[in-house]
Amino acid sequence: MSDTVLELEGICKVYNPGTPGAVDVLSGVNLSVGRGEIVALVAPSGAGKSTLLHIAGLLDTASAGHVRLNGREMGVKGDSARTIARRREVGFVYQFHHLLPEFTAAENIILPQLANAIPAAEAEARAAMLLASVGMTDRAAHRPSQLSGGEQQRVAVCRALANAPRLLLADEPTGNLDPGTSDTVFAALLTLVRETGMAALIATHNLELAGRMDRVVRLQSGQVVEDR
């Protein structure tokens, strides 16, 4: 089996195609991310990095090109198959935590597992393990409003890994945090990714954080350019 988890080939994205207001956001993106590899995606605001992540994570479709997840062509799959693949094989971390406010930290990690038909006892045990790995055991019963920004984001990272995905996609995961908290959250994220051996594509403006990853690519003029 190939070690390539995510492969993007010739990805194009055009909004309002065929109209005077057509906007070419992505123009032939080629990118692959292997098992155990952490890739930084660096781009200014408005360059299309969120669009690229959404296409890679099967939340959006490309205007042209191929998206392969674990060797399977996903562009030809129907909505149901794409949803199942996304739920089982992809984890997402966003700039804002998007935790469900009425549930505790542990419950926010348990719920995605239950939706994936994981038995409750197993889901609870995995939530406890993930929270322990980011130093949050004593906050498991707290709701998001009772947590600091850094704690909320660490729970969001745990939630993204709840179903043991093979691919993690993160969009400015520490963008809302102060430098000290950002470093703590990012260190926890890197540790979890490396321990599980998943592939990760992480969009960031922070060049210092990007430098701590295995590889840096830049999104320029709708294409991905490798840093040398």
Secondary structure as UniProt FT lines:
FT   STRAND          4..15
FT   TURN            17..18
FT   TURN            20..21
FT   STRAND          23..34
FT   TURN            35..36
FT   STRAND          38..42
FT   TURN            45..46
FT   HELIX           49..56
FT   TURN            57..58
FT   STRAND          64..69
FT   TURN            70..71
FT   STRAND          72..73
FT   TURN            75..76
FT   HELIX           79..89
FT   STRAND          90..93
FT   TURN            101..102
FT   HELIX           105..115
FT   TURN            116..117
FT   HELIX           120..133
FT   TURN            134..135
FT   HELIX           137..139
FT   TURN            140..141
FT   HELIX           144..146
FT   HELIX           149..160
FT   TURN            161..163
FT   STRAND          167..171
FT   TURN            173..176
FT   HELIX           179..196
FT   STRAND          199..204
FT   HELIX           207..210
FT   TURN            211..212
FT   STRAND          215..220
FT   TURN            221..222
FT   STRAND          223..226
//
